[in-house]
């Protein structure tokens, strides 16, 4: 069993924020792979399903970004999983828009959702870094990540989310490199 968590903020006013691309990714996976309807649990929403031979739990913490780790840690302990069983989908300022990288472990680079998850389960979880680009100056980071994707970005966003969902079987199987390569191929 694996626990895949999307980071974001709950509520319709945040739905299209760049900071919520993690929520968008797990929603796309749930839809494409026909997961069960979400249920309230672990201070968030959880959906169960299968991708290939793997049972996957999709979690969207309802704790707001800065406290995401509380929800992740609670679910991980309940299912007796280890950090190695946890995958976190999150926005990444230091990647070009709509690029994707996968890595296991590492720091949080100032990302409060990752900082909270590190604090609750340690750093040794897999991260799906979803590029949103950088606004150019650190003073503009907060309004940028808490701003909506703009109309001109929506086709690329849709393409990325579709690619992540379509290629999720590689992620479920633990083939991170093939997953990255197939997503990049779909993105052209």
N, C-alpha and C positions, 0 to 999 in steps of 0.2 A: 504494500500500500504506500502511496505517495501523497503528500500534502502540497498542493500548489496554491500559493497565496498571491492574490493581486493586491497591490498597495494603492490606496486612494482615500478619498473622503466621501462619506455617505451623504446622500441628499441630492435632489435634482439640480440645485444651484451649482454643484461641483461636477456634474456628469461629464461635461465636455472640457474640463480643465486638463492641461498638459500633465499635471500632477496625477491625474486619474487614469493614465494609460494602462496601468497595471490592472485596475478594475475592468477596463475595456477588453484587455487580453483574455482574462478568465471568462468574461461573458461570451466572447467569441468562441472560445474552446467549448464552453458548455453548450452553446447553440449548435455548433457543427457536429459535436460528438453526442448529441442527444442525452445530456445529463438530466437527472431528476430535477424537479423544481427546487429552488433554494428553500432551506429551512433556517430559522433563527437558532443559532447555537454559537458557543464560544465567543460571545460578545460581537457577533457578526452574522454572516449568512454562509451556509455550507451547502454544497451540492455534491452528490455522489454520482460516479459514472465509471465507465471503463474506456480505456484507449488501448487498443491491441489486447494484450493479455494482462495489462496492469489495471488494478483498481486505483482510481484517482479521486481524491477529495479536493474540491475547489473551495477556497475560503476567501471571502471578502470581509476583512475586519470592519466592524461598525464603530470602532473606537477613535476614529479620525487618525490621520497619518502619524502624528507624533506618539501615539500609544499603540501602534499596530502590533508590536511585539507581545503585548498582553494576550491578544486574541490568538496569535500564532502559537505562543508557548502553551496556552491552555489546550488547544486542539492537538498539538504535538504530544503532550503528556497524556491526554485522554486516550489517544490511539496507540500509546507506547511506541512512538516513532523516535527517531534520532534526527539531529540536524541534517544528516546526509539524505534523509527522506524528504526534506523540505526544499521546495523551489519557490522563489519569490520573484514576481514580475514587477518591475518598477521603472519609473521614468529616469532617464540618465542625461544630465546636462552636457556631459563631456563626450557625447557621441553625436554625430551629425543626425539631423532629423530623419526618422524612419529607418535608421540602421539598427542592427541588433547584435549584441555580443552576449555570450554565456560565460560565466566564470563561477568557480566555487571558492568560497572564502573571500577574505580581503577586508578592506575598511569600508566605511560608510560615506566617505567623501562629502560630509556635511548633509547627507540625506537623512532627515529625521525618521522616516519610516524604517530605513535600514538600521539606524542607530538604535531605535527601540527594539527591533528584532534581534540585533546583536546582544543587547542587554538582557533579553529574556531567554534566548536559546544558544547564544554564542555565535561566532562568525562563520562556522563551517557549513553553511547552507549554500545551495546553488542559486545564482542570481541570473535572471534574464533581464539584461540591461536594454531598455527600449529607448532609443535615441530621440531626444526632443530638441537638441541643439542648445546653444547658449545665447543669451541676449546680448552678449558683448561686454557687459560690465557687471560686477558683482552687485552693485546697487539696484540693478534692474531684475535680478534673479527672482525675487519673491513675486512681484506682479506678473512676471513672465510665466512661472510655473503655475501660478494660481489664475492664469488667464485661459480663456477658451482657445482651442485650436481655431484657426481662422479658415474661412471658406476655401481659400486656395490650397489648404493642407488636407482637406477632407478626403480627396481621392487617394492620396498617398497613405493616410491613416487607415482607410478602409482596406487598402491593399496589404499593408503590414499586418493588420489584425487578421485578415483572411489567410495570409501566409503562415502566421504563427499557429492558427487553429488547424490548418490543413497539414502542416508538418509536425504537429504535436506528437504523433506516434514515435518519431525519432527521439524526442525528449523523454517520453515515457519509457523507451527502451534503454535510455542512458547514453545515446549516441549524440552528444552535444555538438560535435563537429559537423556531423551530417545534418543535424537540425539547422545550424547556422548557415551551412552551405546551401541547403534547399530553400530556406527563407530568402537568402540573398539572390538565388537564381530566380525565384518568383518575382522579386522586386525589380529584376532587370538591371 
